[in-house]
Each structure stands twice: as structure tokens, then as C-alpha cells.
């Protein structure tokens, strides 16, 4: 075979070098693109706190098929868990479990794809439930940037490094502020909220004028305490109402908006009843209004909040024992009724008019996640239901039994995976 002459050879070499250079550039560009795509995929669809990114039960970056196989969603992995009613938080490539084993409340970071434990931290506890036979933590972990914040059943507040579980700070708030008589029926059950550089908490230490409290996220030191409100099991939400950034709390007997900087009360109205009652559903902020609901004869309130509060209506059209409603296109979907009395129903409500649009009788107690135009509903008997989120009437798309009876922990949906647990088992299911 003839070899190229000197000029031709140099041309071939230069051409080959240019191609190699171009290929290198293209490879680098493609690598950067795929890295960005992968990073975006990992950060999308996270569930970093109670009821998702905005604490309203809406899975913003998820989508669901209109059905699943007859056998139900595919099981990716499962593991045993200890006591507790706390659902998972999933963010930053970690799935955080908070449960109790023996005399310790344990935080575990797991690989979301496999369930493999990456790190573990434990805190001693002597809590004993007085109403239900479960002694574990009730509050969903909170992932904020590079931190994990957990709040135990006996008011132990702990902050850890998300990457490796290093303890950054810890507070025993029962010892610092709370009379043991203020533990409530079920222990501490209001998940903390991060707003700015503060961890805000429905603490309920009324005798110490620390019904509400804020702690520095860097050090754990107390920044402020405010009000003589008793604690509820509802978790606060942050919102801008009437042009003011604020945090909305549902306490034992009130709903109030608070300036997160100093704890000053911006507005307040009564909500709840004395006696064996519970406020547990999160408040919802809807177009300048606040919607709250409770059972035990309390009912629901829909109020406009500007510089002052104007109650638009109140009634018992949707009285939820603990389920937070989800909202889509001006319609609320939720559970009306109680676990221990009668048969709860699934309902759709127009919150502006206070008008019931439809109800599905004897549906049973459940928790709801809104995914696009679909409702993902986990019933306490372990049944997972897929239904259309539509005002015209109830339309079921699929159902499957995924857990045993006694499923009270809130599920989490992140990256097409559903994390759900009962009293003994945690399952990760694929929901493409």
C-alpha cells in the first residue's frame, strides 16, 4: 500500500488531530450535558419534609400512569422498621427514616434505590404512649439543604449533617421548657419548619410562654419564644398573606399568623374545642385565604387573611380527624370523619362556596397525595388507591393492597418511588 507524501501526511495528521480535538470537545460537552441532566433528575421530585416540597400534599415534579398491573405497583425493596408514626423524607440523594428500636429513637439515611443504610444516629428515649400502643416518633424528618432535623416524641430536637449523620446540635426541649403534663395525648407530633435561618416549632410550652418557638439553624440556640398556646399535631406552613411573609400555625385552640423574625402575632382566630379533641391537619393557604379542618365537632373554617381576618364560612362539610386536604383547580379533596367513630368518607369540596361537590361514602381513613390530575390515596388498612382528581364525581383508576392494617405514617413520593410504612415494614414501590 502506498504511503502518503510529506505534505499529504502532514495534512492527514493535522486532520486527525482536529478530529480528535473536536471529538474531545464534543465528548466534554456531552459529558457536561449528561451530568447536568443527571443532577437535575436527582434533584427533581424530592419530598424533603412533611407533605412534600410545600407541605400541601402536592407532588409537583411527579407524574403517574393511569393504572398499574393487576398485582399492584412493583416492589423495589423493603425492610423492617421499629415503632413510630413518622413517614420518610427524601432529598439530596438520601431517604431519611426516623423510628424507634428499643430505648432509642434512630435516624437512618438510606440509598433511595436500594434501601441500603449509609449512616445511622441514635438518641435515648423513655417516651411511653398513653393512648395508642406505639412509642416511636411521630414527626416526619425535615431535610433542609445539607441538614436533617428531627423532632422526637418527647420533644428532643436534633440537627444532623445530611451527608454523614454528624450531630451538629441537640436540644432537650421537654427539660428546657415543657411541663410533662403538656405532652398531649400522643407525644410531640408537629413537624418543625425552616424559614430563613430559623427552625420554627409548635412547642406548646404554655406555662413557660413558649407555645411557639424559634431556634437558630446553625447552633440550636433559642432565638425567640412566643404565646401561651398549647401544642397541636398540625405542622406550620410559611406563606405570604396581605403582603407579609409569615408562618401559619394551628395550635390546640387557635389559628394564628406569626412574624417568623420575632414571633409577634399578626392575626389570630379561635379554632378547636376543650376536651378530648385533636387539631392535626396542616393549614392550607389558598389564594389569600386559610383553610383549616378538624373533627370532634370542630369542623372547617375558610377565612380571608389580609391585614385582618375575615371568616368567609365555617361548617362541618369536611371535618378531618388528621388528614390534610389537597387542592386542585379550586377544589379540595379530603377525608371527612373519624377513625374511631362511624365510617369516614372521601369528599370533594368547593372551598370558596363551602359547597360539597361529591362524596364517596364509607371510604375509610386515609392520607392523600395529589399528582397532576390524580389522587394517590393510602388507606389505613394498607390499601393504595389511584383516583381521578375531578369535581364531577369519584372515579377510581386502580387499587392494590401494599401494607398490613395500621398504616398511619404519611407516605412520600419522590422520583417515581412511593415510600410507605406500617408498624413493622417499610416498602419502596415503583410508580412510573
Secondary structure, DSSP 8 states (H G I E B T S, - for coil): -----HHHHHHHHHHHHHHHHHHHHHHHHHHHHHHHHHHHHHHTT-B-STTTTTTSSB-TT----S---TT-SEEEEEEE--B-----EEETTEEEEEEEETTEEEEEEE-TTT--EEEEEEEE-----SSSS--S--S--EEETTEEEEE-TT-EEEEEETTT--EEEEEEHHHHT--GGGS-SSS-----EEETTEEEE---BGGGTBSEEEEETTT--EEEEE------S---EEEEETTEEEEEEE-SSEEEEE-TTT--EEEEEE---SSS----S--EEETTEEEEEETTTTEEEEEEESSSEEEEEEESSS-BSS---EEETTEEEEEEB-SSSS--EEEEEETTTTEEEEEETT--SEEEEEETTEEEEEETTSEEEEEE--TT---EEEEEE-S-S---S--EEETTEEEEE-SSEEEEEE--
